[in-house]
Amino acid sequence: MSLILMMNAFGQVMSPQNSLGNSNTKLIARAQQYYSAGRIDDTEHLALKIITDDNHLTKYEKYNVYRLLAFCSIAADNEEAGKRHFISAIRFNPNMSADPLTWSPKLRKVFDLATSEVKRQRLREAEWVFASEASLGRRASLKSLYLPGAGQLMKHQKRRGMMLGILTFSTVSAYLYGQAYLPKVKDRYHEANSTDLAEKRWKEYRDTRYMVSLIGLTALAIYGYTFFDALWAESDGDAVKLPIENIEHN
């Protein structure tokens, strides 16, 4: 109780999160002062300590720390480490750009190398994601080829998969039933013993054959849609993808 009263005497008691945030800001500001004063080793040591402790650092704070580390590495003629730290800084601030007025030519050169590497990494990531989606689509379409709707279920499209599966099953069943029923209608037409009855049963046979053909075309259309939808439609949720292992994240 007395400790709280003492802290209130000097001002409002700060929450642990705010306290950590202010502490991080002060440490980063001190590291920037070290760098401005030419104390490169002290700057690098403090920046590494900040990033290692990682006391709830914000993305912007991480960006500033990695930017300072890049400056220190390049000042020590370690351009490879500088590029690596620049890549990390860009990861936390994609809008990062070089200042042509205050940055030395060496800093700008290494930064340009880092931005080129980030672009290559993003291109590789896009290629791997595209390959992953394509592979998922091929596997899903094969599933829907053998079991309509299964490909959609594989892509976590449960409602669509169940609906297409039921529609395909219903229309195929109706078509098969119609094919089995059609010969009976035809036999009744042949058994007609009068002109009027023959004409009536011919119309019945014609309409039945037309309906069965229409149901068959509908079943084929639904089956085809199920296959191509599983092949091309985007997946919902965290559908299975190929692992992206070739991307460097620094």
Buried (B, 14 or more C-beta within 10 A) or exposed (E): EEEEEEEEEEEEEEEEEEEBBEBBEEBBEBBBEBBEEEBBEBBBBBBBEBBEEEBEBEEEBBBBBBBBBBBBBBBEEBBEBBBBBBBBBBBBBEEBEBEEEEBEEEBEBBBEBBBEBBEEBEEBBEEBBEEBBEEBBEBBBBBBBEBBBBBBBBBBBEEBBEBBBEBBBBBBEBBBEBEEEBEEBBEBBEEBEEEEEBEBBBEBBEEBBEBBEEBBEBBBEBBEBBBEBBBEBEBEEEBEBEEBEEEEEB
